Amino acid sequence: MHAESSSPDSLTIRLGKPQDREVVQAIAAESMNEFGLVADFKNFDRELGMFGAGSASTAAEFVAEKHGQVVGSLILAQKDRESLKLCGFYVQANSRGCGAGRKLLEYAINFAESSGYRRILLETWSDMKSALHLYRSFGWVPAQRLDPTSGAEWLYVLEWPIA
């Protein structure tokens, strides 16, 4: 898998770097605020708090850039030998609708499949309708309702057979 993917509209997906952390956290905090959530980079959102640091539990970190500016992020955390958890998936408000989220997800799924994983899990809320629509378009299905004090309402799963 290549470390970078670009398209004619200047949207690029690349591996995250430590110097991306501040802007990734700002995008995440702004996005969470839209839903009345508060970023907690030490606990619930610790993967974002360590973005670019190469944490042992992080399988991959990606950013979307448009015209050289980071506009989105996605983190894949290792759950077990066959499973990854998608977290830290945010796109800047003024860059939504340009395909950044879709391209980040495509890139993450390709990474997971080519790395031998069988599934990607994610946690989300019912009122995140645009995100749910995007997840479902890739084949994610609801697997379990979560205790809201856990930091999310639903667990979704995307699985594929190992070839």
DOGU-181471 format. One record per atom (N, C-alpha, C): atom name; x, y, z; residue in one letter. Coordinates in nm, 3 decimals, m for minus. Each point is the difference from the previous one (the first is absolute). Layout:
N
- CA X Y Z A;
...
//
This chain:
163
- N 0.084 m0.117 0.000 M;
- CA m0.084 0.117 0.000 M;
- C 0.088 0.124 0.000 M;
- N m0.037 0.094 m0.080 H;
- CA 0.076 0.124 m0.009 H;
- C m0.033 0.089 0.119 H;
- N 0.094 0.081 0.040 A;
- CA m0.019 0.089 0.113 A;
- C m0.075 0.126 m0.038 A;
- N m0.026 0.019 m0.127 E;
- CA m0.066 0.122 m0.042 E;
- C m0.091 m0.030 m0.118 E;
- N m0.115 0.064 m0.005 S;
- CA m0.095 m0.015 m0.108 S;
- C m0.053 0.138 m0.032 S;
- N 0.002 0.038 m0.127 S;
- CA m0.051 0.132 m0.034 S;
- C m0.094 m0.010 m0.119 S;
- N m0.075 0.106 m0.021 S;
- CA m0.094 0.006 m0.110 S;
- C 0.011 0.137 m0.065 S;
- N m0.060 0.014 m0.117 P;
- CA 0.012 0.127 m0.073 P;
- C m0.053 0.122 0.075 P;
- N m0.094 m0.019 0.094 D;
- CA m0.055 0.115 0.070 D;
- C 0.088 0.043 0.117 D;
- N 0.123 m0.047 0.003 S;
- CA 0.102 0.035 0.099 S;
- C m0.026 m0.057 0.139 S;
- N m0.088 m0.097 0.010 L;
- CA m0.023 m0.067 0.128 L;
- C 0.100 m0.115 0.011 L;
- N 0.078 0.001 0.106 T;
- CA 0.105 m0.100 0.021 T;
- C m0.022 m0.070 0.132 T;
- N 0.016 m0.131 0.001 I;
- CA m0.002 m0.078 0.123 I;
- C 0.143 m0.044 0.026 I;
- N 0.048 0.024 0.121 R;
- CA 0.137 m0.040 0.034 R;
- C 0.004 m0.047 0.144 R;
- N 0.113 m0.061 0.037 L;
- CA 0.021 m0.040 0.138 L;
- C 0.011 0.124 0.089 L;
- N m0.054 m0.010 0.119 G;
- CA 0.008 0.111 0.094 G;
- C 0.140 0.015 0.057 G;
- N 0.032 0.122 0.041 K;
- CA 0.130 0.032 0.058 K;
- C m0.022 0.072 0.133 K;
- N 0.102 m0.001 0.088 P;
- CA m0.015 0.072 0.127 P;
- C m0.039 0.147 m0.018 P;
- N 0.050 0.064 m0.102 Q;
- CA m0.031 0.142 m0.019 Q;
- C m0.146 0.025 m0.044 Q;
- N m0.074 m0.108 m0.030 D;
- CA m0.142 0.013 m0.035 D;
- C m0.089 0.005 0.124 D;
- N 0.054 m0.038 0.116 R;
- CA m0.081 m0.020 0.121 R;
- C m0.086 0.121 0.035 R;
- N 0.059 0.117 0.001 E;
- CA m0.074 0.120 0.042 E;
- C m0.120 0.029 m0.090 E;
- N 0.018 m0.006 m0.130 V;
- CA m0.111 0.029 m0.090 V;
- C m0.103 m0.113 0.003 V;
- N 0.045 m0.125 0.012 V;
- CA m0.092 m0.113 0.010 V;
- C m0.087 0.015 0.125 V;
- N 0.061 0.037 0.111 Q;
- CA m0.076 0.020 0.123 Q;
- C m0.098 0.116 m0.013 Q;
- N 0.039 0.106 m0.066 A;
- CA m0.089 0.115 m0.019 A;
- C m0.121 m0.039 m0.085 A;
- N 0.023 m0.076 m0.106 I;
- CA m0.111 m0.046 m0.086 I;
- C m0.094 m0.090 0.081 I;
- N 0.058 m0.092 0.078 A;
- CA m0.080 m0.092 0.080 A;
- C m0.083 0.076 0.104 A;
- N 0.063 0.093 0.072 A;
- CA m0.070 0.076 0.103 A;
- C m0.115 0.080 m0.060 A;
- N 0.023 0.061 m0.116 E;
- CA m0.106 0.078 m0.066 E;
- C m0.115 m0.092 m0.042 E;
- N 0.033 m0.116 m0.054 S;
- CA m0.102 m0.095 m0.044 S;
- C m0.080 m0.052 0.119 S;
- N 0.067 m0.034 0.108 M;
- CA m0.069 m0.050 0.119 M;
- C m0.094 0.106 0.057 M;
- N 0.047 0.124 m0.001 N;
- CA m0.079 0.110 0.052 N;
- C m0.133 0.014 m0.074 N;
- N m0.002 m0.031 m0.129 E;
- CA m0.124 0.006 m0.078 E;
- C m0.108 m0.091 0.056 E;
- N 0.041 m0.105 0.071 F;
- CA m0.094 m0.097 0.057 F;
- C m0.009 0.011 0.152 F;
- N 0.050 0.110 0.054 G;
- CA m0.005 0.023 0.143 G;
- C 0.096 m0.088 0.079 G;
- N 0.101 m0.053 m0.067 L;
- CA 0.100 m0.083 0.066 L;
- C 0.125 0.082 0.026 L;
- N 0.074 m0.037 0.102 V;
- CA 0.124 0.069 0.035 V;
- C 0.115 m0.097 m0.020 V;
- N 0.100 0.043 m0.073 A;
- CA 0.117 m0.084 m0.024 A;
- C 0.072 m0.030 0.130 A;
- N 0.042 m0.123 0.015 D;
- CA 0.073 m0.044 0.118 D;
- C 0.122 m0.077 m0.048 D;
- N 0.107 0.073 m0.034 F;
- CA 0.118 m0.059 m0.062 F;
- C 0.084 m0.084 0.096 F;
- N m0.039 m0.004 0.127 K;
- CA 0.073 m0.083 0.097 K;
- C m0.070 m0.132 0.026 K;
- N m0.132 m0.008 m0.022 N;
- CA m0.077 m0.120 0.032 N;
- C m0.074 m0.054 m0.121 N;
- N m0.127 0.044 m0.020 F;
- CA m0.082 m0.054 m0.108 F;
- C 0.066 0.016 m0.137 F;
- N 0.068 0.110 m0.023 D;
- CA 0.058 0.031 m0.130 D;
- C 0.153 m0.006 0.004 D;
- N 0.053 m0.090 0.079 R;
- CA 0.146 m0.007 0.022 R;
- C 0.078 m0.028 m0.127 R;
- N m0.060 m0.073 m0.097 E;
- CA 0.071 m0.025 m0.126 E;
- C 0.031 0.132 m0.071 E;
- N m0.096 0.095 0.007 L;
- CA 0.023 0.133 m0.057 L;
- C 0.103 0.077 0.081 L;
- N 0.000 m0.023 0.130 G;
- CA 0.096 0.067 0.087 G;
- C 0.143 m0.041 m0.030 G;
- N 0.017 m0.119 m0.056 M;
- CA 0.135 m0.050 m0.030 M;
- C 0.025 m0.006 m0.151 M;
- N m0.082 0.068 m0.079 F;
- CA 0.011 m0.008 m0.146 F;
- C 0.144 0.026 m0.045 F;
- N 0.051 m0.092 m0.082 G;
- CA 0.133 0.014 m0.055 G;
- C 0.111 m0.051 0.089 G;
- N m0.034 m0.044 0.122 A;
- CA 0.103 m0.044 0.094 A;
- C 0.040 m0.146 m0.017 A;
- N m0.070 m0.073 m0.086 G;
- CA 0.036 m0.139 m0.022 G;
- C m0.034 m0.089 0.117 G;
- N m0.118 0.015 0.058 S;
- CA m0.045 m0.082 0.112 S;
- C m0.001 m0.147 m0.039 S;
- N 0.031 m0.087 0.095 A;
- CA 0.005 m0.144 m0.026 A;
- C m0.135 m0.054 m0.043 A;
- N m0.111 0.060 0.045 S;
- CA m0.133 m0.049 m0.037 S;
- C m0.051 0.058 m0.132 S;
- N 0.073 0.093 m0.058 T;
- CA m0.042 0.062 m0.126 T;
- C 0.057 m0.076 m0.119 T;
- N m0.091 m0.050 m0.085 A;
- CA 0.043 m0.071 m0.120 A;
- C 0.035 0.098 m0.112 A;
- N m0.077 0.110 m0.010 A;
- CA 0.026 0.099 m0.106 A;
- C m0.074 0.130 0.031 A;
- N 0.058 0.110 m0.045 E;
- CA m0.060 0.132 0.011 E;
- C 0.010 0.067 m0.137 E;
- N m0.112 0.053 m0.045 F;
- CA m0.003 0.065 m0.131 F;
- C m0.057 0.140 0.013 F;
- N 0.042 0.087 m0.090 V;
- CA m0.061 0.132 m0.012 V;
- C m0.039 0.023 m0.146 V;
- N m0.102 0.082 m0.016 A;
- CA m0.040 0.048 m0.132 A;
- C 0.049 0.143 m0.010 A;
- N 0.064 0.031 m0.112 E;
- CA 0.047 0.137 m0.026 E;
- C m0.067 0.052 m0.126 E;
- N m0.040 0.123 0.005 K;
- CA m0.052 0.068 m0.119 K;
- C 0.080 0.128 m0.016 K;
- N 0.062 0.015 m0.117 H;
- CA 0.086 0.116 m0.028 H;
- C 0.108 0.015 0.107 H;
- N 0.052 m0.115 0.047 G;
- CA 0.110 0.001 0.097 G;
- C m0.040 0.021 0.145 G;
- N m0.130 0.016 0.028 Q;
- CA m0.048 0.022 0.136 Q;
- C m0.073 m0.125 0.049 Q;
- N 0.029 m0.042 0.124 V;
- CA m0.069 m0.115 0.059 V;
- C m0.147 0.037 0.021 V;
- N m0.090 m0.083 m0.054 V;
- CA m0.143 0.025 0.013 V;
- C m0.074 m0.117 0.065 V;
- N 0.072 m0.109 0.029 G;
- CA m0.066 m0.115 0.063 G;
- C 0.100 m0.099 0.052 G;
- N m0.051 m0.090 0.086 S;
- CA 0.087 m0.102 0.060 S;
- C m0.078 m0.129 0.017 S;
- N 0.076 m0.109 0.015 L;
- CA m0.057 m0.131 0.029 L;
- C 0.109 m0.083 0.068 L;
- N m0.036 m0.066 0.107 I;
- CA 0.094 m0.086 0.074 I;
- C m0.056 m0.141 0.002 I;
- N 0.086 m0.099 m0.021 L;
- CA m0.035 m0.140 0.016 L;
- C 0.080 m0.053 0.119 L;
- N m0.071 m0.037 0.105 A;
- CA 0.062 m0.056 0.120 A;
- C m0.017 m0.151 m0.002 A;
- N 0.103 m0.072 0.038 Q;
- CA m0.007 m0.146 0.000 Q;
- C m0.080 m0.048 0.120 Q;
- N m0.102 m0.084 m0.026 K;
- CA m0.078 m0.063 0.107 K;
- C 0.053 m0.139 0.030 K;
- N 0.023 m0.078 m0.106 D;
- CA 0.056 m0.134 0.012 D;
- C 0.060 m0.037 m0.136 D;
- N 0.041 m0.125 m0.018 R;
- CA 0.068 m0.040 m0.124 R;
- C m0.086 0.018 m0.124 R;
- N m0.132 m0.004 0.016 E;
- CA m0.090 0.008 m0.116 E;
- C m0.079 0.129 m0.008 E;
- N 0.006 0.083 0.103 S;
- CA m0.090 0.116 0.008 S;
- C 0.073 0.131 0.025 S;
- N m0.050 0.103 m0.068 L;
- CA 0.045 0.137 0.023 L;
- C m0.120 0.081 0.045 L;
- N 0.026 0.107 0.074 K;
- CA m0.105 0.094 0.038 K;
- C 0.027 0.132 m0.069 K;
- N m0.099 0.048 m0.072 L;
- CA 0.009 0.130 m0.066 L;
- C m0.031 0.106 0.105 L;
- N 0.088 0.096 0.014 C;
- CA m0.023 0.110 0.092 C;
- C 0.069 0.125 m0.057 C;
- N m0.023 0.111 0.063 G;
- CA 0.064 0.123 m0.045 G;
- C m0.035 0.036 m0.144 G;
- N m0.123 m0.036 m0.043 F;
- CA m0.044 0.026 m0.138 F;
- C m0.081 0.129 m0.001 F;
- N 0.064 0.106 m0.048 Y;
- CA m0.063 0.132 m0.005 Y;
- C 0.041 0.072 m0.126 Y;
- N m0.093 0.078 m0.054 V;
- CA 0.028 0.085 m0.116 V;
- C m0.045 0.141 0.036 V;
- N 0.087 0.095 m0.031 Q;
- CA m0.027 0.142 0.025 Q;
- C m0.134 0.038 m0.063 Q;
- N m0.079 0.079 0.071 A;
- CA m0.135 0.035 m0.045 A;
- C m0.003 0.056 m0.142 A;
- N 0.091 0.091 m0.032 N;
- CA m0.004 0.063 m0.134 N;
- C 0.059 m0.089 m0.109 N;
- N 0.043 m0.122 0.037 S;
- CA 0.052 m0.093 m0.101 S;
- C m0.089 m0.123 m0.016 S;
- N m0.111 m0.004 0.072 R;
- CA m0.092 m0.113 m0.015 R;
- C m0.069 0.010 m0.134 R;
- N m0.029 m0.116 m0.057 G;
- CA m0.067 m0.005 m0.129 G;
- C 0.096 0.000 m0.118 G;
- N 0.130 0.010 0.026 C;
- CA 0.098 0.001 m0.110 C;
- C 0.062 m0.138 m0.020 C;
- N m0.045 m0.100 0.078 G;
- CA 0.051 m0.136 m0.016 G;
- C 0.113 m0.037 0.095 G;
- N 0.039 0.090 0.089 A;
- CA 0.111 m0.029 0.091 A;
- C m0.033 m0.117 0.092 A;
- N m0.119 m0.001 0.058 G;
- CA m0.039 m0.109 0.089 G;
- C m0.005 m0.133 m0.072 G;
- N m0.061 m0.001 m0.116 R;
- CA m0.010 m0.122 m0.080 R;
- C 0.140 m0.052 m0.036 R;
- N 0.088 0.090 m0.040 K;
- CA 0.135 m0.043 m0.039 K;
- C 0.080 m0.050 0.121 K;
- N m0.018 0.064 0.115 L;
- CA 0.066 m0.048 0.121 L;
- C m0.048 m0.142 0.034 L;
- N m0.132 m0.022 m0.008 L;
- CA m0.053 m0.133 0.029 L;
- C 0.049 m0.104 m0.101 L;
- N m0.001 0.035 m0.129 E;
- CA 0.051 m0.093 m0.102 E;
- C 0.145 m0.038 0.029 E;
- N 0.079 0.098 0.034 Y;
- CA 0.141 m0.022 0.028 Y;
- C 0.017 m0.090 0.122 Y;
- N m0.079 0.026 0.104 A;
- CA 0.007 m0.080 0.123 A;
- C m0.042 m0.144 m0.025 A;
- N m0.107 m0.019 m0.075 I;
- CA m0.047 m0.135 m0.030 I;
- C 0.104 m0.075 m0.083 I;
- N 0.055 0.065 m0.099 N;
- CA 0.105 m0.064 m0.081 N;
- C 0.120 m0.038 0.086 N;
- N 0.039 0.089 0.091 F;
- CA 0.111 m0.030 0.091 F;
- C m0.033 m0.123 0.083 F;
- N m0.120 m0.002 0.059 A;
- CA m0.039 m0.112 0.088 A;
- C m0.002 m0.131 m0.077 A;
- N m0.062 m0.001 m0.116 E;
- CA m0.007 m0.123 m0.080 E;
- C 0.139 m0.047 m0.041 E;
- N 0.081 0.091 m0.050 S;
- CA 0.133 m0.039 m0.048 S;
- C 0.094 m0.040 0.114 S;
- N m0.035 0.040 0.123 S;
- CA 0.081 m0.036 0.117 S;
- C m0.049 m0.128 0.068 S;
- N m0.104 m0.062 m0.056 G;
- CA m0.047 m0.128 0.051 G;
- C m0.107 0.005 0.108 G;
- N m0.058 0.117 0.026 Y;
- CA m0.108 0.009 0.099 Y;
- C m0.131 m0.047 m0.062 Y;
- N m0.095 m0.041 0.084 R;
- CA m0.130 m0.050 m0.045 R;
- C m0.112 0.099 0.022 R;
- N 0.022 0.098 0.087 R;
- CA m0.111 0.090 0.031 R;
- C 0.052 0.133 0.054 R;
- N m0.089 0.101 m0.014 I;
- CA 0.024 0.130 0.062 I;
- C m0.125 0.033 0.081 I;
- N 0.022 0.033 0.126 L;
- CA m0.108 0.040 0.090 L;
- C 0.001 0.152 0.014 L;
- N m0.114 0.057 0.030 L;
- CA m0.006 0.143 0.030 L;
- C m0.112 0.024 0.097 L;
- N 0.012 0.106 0.077 E;
- CA m0.103 0.042 0.095 E;
- C m0.051 0.136 m0.043 E;
- N m0.133 0.019 0.008 T;
- CA m0.058 0.125 m0.048 T;
- C m0.131 0.028 0.072 T;
- N m0.061 0.112 m0.036 W;
- CA m0.127 0.045 0.056 W;
- C m0.105 0.005 m0.111 W;
- N m0.127 m0.025 0.034 S;
- CA m0.110 0.000 m0.097 S;
- C m0.020 0.135 m0.068 S;
- N 0.031 0.109 0.070 D;
- CA m0.025 0.132 m0.059 D;
- C 0.110 0.044 m0.098 D;
- N 0.101 m0.082 m0.018 M;
- CA 0.106 0.030 m0.099 M;
- C m0.043 m0.060 m0.134 M;
- N m0.109 0.053 m0.053 K;
- CA m0.068 m0.058 m0.115 K;
- C 0.086 m0.006 m0.126 K;
- N 0.074 0.104 m0.030 S;
- CA 0.085 m0.001 m0.121 S;
- C 0.108 m0.107 0.012 S;
- N 0.060 m0.011 0.118 A;
- CA 0.103 m0.102 0.021 A;
- C m0.060 m0.139 m0.012 A;
- N m0.117 m0.021 0.061 L;
- CA m0.065 m0.131 m0.008 L;
- C m0.031 m0.038 m0.145 L;
- N m0.048 0.097 m0.076 H;
- CA m0.028 m0.025 m0.142 H;
- C 0.128 m0.044 m0.073 H;
- N 0.109 0.068 0.027 L;
- CA 0.128 m0.035 m0.062 L;
- C 0.044 m0.139 0.043 L;
- N m0.005 m0.030 0.130 Y;
- CA 0.040 m0.133 0.049 Y;
- C m0.084 m0.109 m0.066 Y;
- N m0.130 0.019 m0.003 R;
- CA m0.089 m0.101 m0.058 R;
- C 0.028 m0.019 m0.149 R;
- N 0.039 0.106 m0.069 S;
- CA 0.029 m0.012 m0.144 S;
- C 0.120 m0.091 m0.026 S;
- N 0.086 m0.017 0.101 F;
- CA 0.114 m0.090 m0.011 F;
- C m0.031 m0.140 0.050 F;
- N m0.117 m0.017 0.063 G;
- CA m0.039 m0.132 0.049 G;
- C 0.006 m0.019 0.150 G;
- N 0.032 0.105 0.077 W;
- CA m0.002 m0.012 0.145 W;
- C m0.144 m0.026 0.044 W;
- N m0.017 m0.085 0.101 V;
- CA m0.132 m0.030 0.055 V;
- C 0.005 0.016 0.151 V;
- N m0.115 0.040 0.060 P;
- CA m0.003 0.011 0.147 P;
- C 0.015 m0.138 0.062 P;
- N 0.084 m0.010 0.102 A;
- CA 0.025 m0.129 0.063 A;
- C m0.047 m0.002 0.145 A;
- N 0.004 0.116 0.067 Q;
- CA m0.035 0.001 0.142 Q;
- C m0.029 0.143 0.045 Q;
- N m0.106 0.014 0.079 R;
- CA m0.027 0.129 0.065 R;
- C 0.090 0.010 0.123 R;
- N 0.065 0.112 0.017 L;
- CA 0.096 0.018 0.110 L;
- C m0.060 0.083 0.113 L;
- N 0.059 m0.012 0.116 D;
- CA m0.035 0.085 0.112 D;
- C 0.051 0.140 m0.035 D;
- N m0.088 0.101 m0.007 P;
- CA 0.042 0.134 m0.040 P;
- C 0.114 0.058 0.084 P;
- N 0.018 m0.048 0.122 T;
- CA 0.111 0.049 0.081 T;
- C 0.135 m0.052 m0.050 T;
- N m0.005 m0.092 m0.097 S;
- CA 0.124 m0.055 m0.057 S;
- C 0.065 0.098 m0.098 S;
- N m0.075 0.103 m0.040 G;
- CA 0.053 0.097 m0.094 G;
- C m0.063 m0.011 m0.137 G;
- N m0.091 m0.097 m0.020 A;
- CA m0.070 m0.016 m0.128 A;
- C m0.130 m0.075 0.026 A;
- N m0.086 m0.004 m0.102 E;
- CA m0.130 m0.064 0.012 E;
- C m0.007 m0.134 m0.072 E;
- N 0.071 m0.012 m0.113 W;
- CA m0.007 m0.122 m0.082 W;
- C 0.137 m0.049 m0.039 W;
- N 0.013 m0.133 m0.005 L;
- CA 0.117 m0.065 m0.058 L;
- C m0.041 m0.051 m0.138 L;
- N 0.077 0.039 m0.102 Y;
- CA m0.022 m0.046 m0.136 Y;
- C 0.119 m0.087 m0.041 Y;
- N m0.024 m0.094 m0.091 V;
- CA 0.107 m0.088 m0.046 V;
- C m0.005 m0.014 m0.153 V;
- N 0.116 m0.003 m0.059 L;
- CA 0.018 m0.029 m0.143 L;
- C 0.090 m0.122 m0.006 L;
- N m0.049 m0.107 m0.061 E;
- CA 0.079 m0.124 m0.011 E;
- C 0.012 m0.041 m0.145 E;
- N 0.107 m0.072 m0.032 W;
- CA 0.019 m0.057 m0.132 W;
- C 0.068 m0.135 0.017 W;
- N m0.021 m0.089 m0.095 P;
- CA 0.067 m0.130 0.010 P;
- C 0.148 0.014 m0.035 P;
- N 0.082 m0.079 0.067 I;
- CA 0.142 0.000 m0.033 I;
- C 0.020 m0.088 m0.122 I;
- N 0.064 0.056 m0.098 A;
- CA 0.018 m0.073 m0.127 A;
- C 0.106 m0.107 0.012 A;
//
